Amino acid sequence: MSIENLGFETINLGHGSGGELTRDLLDKIIFKTFSNPYLDQKHDGSIVQIDGKMAISTDSFVITPIFFKGGNIGELAVHGTVNDVAMCGAIPKYLSLAFIVEEGMQVSEFVKVVESIKKAADESGVLIITGDTKVVERGKGDKIFINTTGFGAMHPKANISVQNIKEGDAILVNGFIAQHGMAIMSEREGLEFESTIESDSTNLNYLVNDLLDEFGDKIKLFRDPTRGGLGTVLHELANDVSVGVDLREIDIPLEKQVAAACEMLGLDPMYVANEGVFLTVVDASIKDEVLALMQNDTKGKNAAIIGEITLEHPNKVVMQSLIGGKRIVSPLVGEQLPRIC
Amino acid sequence: MSIENLGFETINLGHGSGGELTRDLLDKIIFKTFSNPYLDQKHDGSIVQIDGKMAISTDSFVITPIFFKGGNIGELAVHGTVNDVAMCGAIPKYLSLAFIVEEGMQVSEFVKVVESIKKAADESGVLIITGDTKVVERGKGDKIFINTTGFGAMHPKANISVQNIKEGDAILVNGFIAQHGMAIMSEREGLEFESTIESDSTNLNYLVNDLLDEFGDKIKLFRDPTRGGLGTVLHELANDVSVGVDLREIDIPLEKQVAAACEMLGLDPMYVANEGVFLTVVDASIKDEVLALMQNDTKGKNAAIIGEITLEHPNKVVMQSLIGGKRIVSPLVGEQLPRIC
């Protein structure tokens, strides 16, 4: 989009007034970018036809910096919610989109974010159907916060429920962990590594859909370890269902460079945020087929079976370490990396 | 809710980490307050059964101050979205709820907001089914921003569409305008009036539902003039449909005290925000019955027929003033009152 003819270079309070300037911002940037029959009604809301079960998920994105290696807050806001809907066993279809912009934000940056949202939404197969734009005074926000709420139709074969989890079930992840968190961290600290660490921000809905097509109710759980990382999600799982989790450190996909960066900064990759990783718990009988399907997909080529469900130590996540010992993966207390998503 | 045993008095960055502190905040305040079968799944999203057409609307609330005469940001976040769904001709059923909290917010204030949300949701007949909580550093937010996204089933008799609007249709509002904006303004400026001006923040869904039950597709439009006020919404209507609007100033419900406050501050009540007002465009044949139904309801007791649709001056809103002259109601440019919702 050319921003030269917009007539404004920064977002100001008037763009959040609900009056002419708001309409100007919407018409010239938002409606123009996302135009579709739902949004074009320009009503207070949108009307969609749904039949059956629907998954709904919401997330606000407050990441800083808003542009980072491998992505920006716009695409993250799409991927994050698309993935949360997919984790319910649903096929994402619609997103709402709400901005809180800090007065003085450059329109060039705003447009870049909006265009990223459009691209990520197209790639994920979702439509932006309704939205909202607010502007707060300088110093009362931080450039831009984005909320997306996602809606998807449940996959007909999905029967996702932690209640179905039993001893011996296999735990898999689709790829390298801790990439997103370390990309943001290196950006913030201005760290240079041998090669650039990029965020893994991506949409996981197609791979999840393929898994459900193929394996249906033998898949017991999908969960994406974003904030809090893999360790926190596994710990929650163990406690929600009162089962134990056995992990093998050697099998957890972790890039050397990310491992080195974590060590340097004193961070445990088990608690570092991901934006393109999911874990799944599946019946042991299909684990190798699930692994093969995942490895055959660009979003799962580094997939691995990382552990099993056990009843030997309920509520505990136990990791067999690289050097052979065992340690308990405790829950994350406090904050490892603020504003990571 | 007693906040003495929570173990924390302020919200800190750890409450947004996704780890133990986040779980603590959710379990002790959020899940405890809103407990219902959807939310209790504690999954990434919620699964609901829908059949047919559904209206979806999203809004972020950034109002300051967060507590004001007649309401607070919590109930506003419920009413605002419930009303937007109702304006589509739908019956609101579910809300998502996402917080962006500034580090250092008092837990006592947070709990007060959460409890208001619960009360307003109960009164409006909607369930909070999924949510999100983020925390930003001190100085990067302003106490609390709230996003709600609402879902409602379309009323079976609704056929809301600006395309159905024709010459002679009557325009009604349900009550006094400009109350919300002037309540916030007097709060900010520390102004004292003879009696307190209170926000009109309330849910309009039951009255809208009753109107649809009774008059079905003879109702052509509902719209709530929040940001930008009645003038902006009427101006948008005129331009979206290429019709003219004739208004009679004498018929527009405006409390004396609010009128005086507007005059004192140099504000035009036509552009001041409302949070409990809606306008409706109806077939001329039913206008008196519609008025009677509205006046019979606590949310519409000050309802009035304020004007008509005309083809004489398309795209223009023309007001017959109190002293008999006519003036054009131009669109609001810029910002009259920032952060009013």
Interface residues (C-beta under 8 A of the other chain):
Chain A: N12 L13 G14 G16 S17 G18 G19 E20 L21 T22 R23 K42 H43 D44 G45 S46 I47 V48 Q49 I50 D51 G52 K53 M54 A55 I56 S57 T58 D59 S60 F61 V62 T64 N83 D84 V85 M87 C88 A90 Y94 S96 L97 A98 F99 I100 I129 T130 G131 D132 K134 V135 V136 E137 G139 K140 G141 D142 F145 N147 T149 G150 F151 M154 R223 D224 T226 R227 G228 G229 T232 E236 D240 Y271 A273 P331 L332 V333 G334 E335 Q336 P338 R339
Chain B: N12 L13 G14 G16 S17 G18 G19 E20 L21 T22 R23 K42 H43 D44 G45 S46 I47 V48 Q49 I50 D51 G52 K53 M54 A55 I56 S57 T58 D59 S60 F61 V62 T64 N83 D84 V85 M87 C88 A90 Y94 S96 L97 A98 F99 I100 I129 T130 G131 D132 K134 V135 V136 E137 G139 K140 G141 D142 F145 N147 T149 G150 F151 M154 R223 D224 T226 R227 G228 G229 T232 E236 D240 Y271 A273 P331 L332 V333 G334 E335 Q336 P338 R339
